[in-house]
């Protein structure tokens, strides 16, 4: 089995910064933060949900995946950091959390892309993509590729 390269400290610092920016953004927009870096299945360390929040306006549980990028280009593709493998891990993590917690509120999946770098003078740009097709209304999971 090939060894997997570990993320550098710089990449981890940028990711933590991106998550903090996303949390502040959600709070300003009326979301209640229920948890960060949630691992719903202790036996599988790959399953992680960056942020779980409650959208008070719609009384909805929101699973949030945060992606941090150094710069924003007008030709960038949205959701470029969420590949097929990551989508499947997110589906499994959300499904596990829902089975363990059984919330009465509805749920949805959002992605927040943060463009910028920590310690930069430029303000971070945020792209909040609401209701990404990880769930469908009846609670079944669908493939994003469709």
Beta strands, then each sheet from edge to edge (+ up, - down):
strand 1: 31-38
strand 2: 49-55
strand 3: 60-69
strand 4: 106-115
strand 5: 125-129
sheet 1: 1+ 2- 3+ 4+ 5-
end
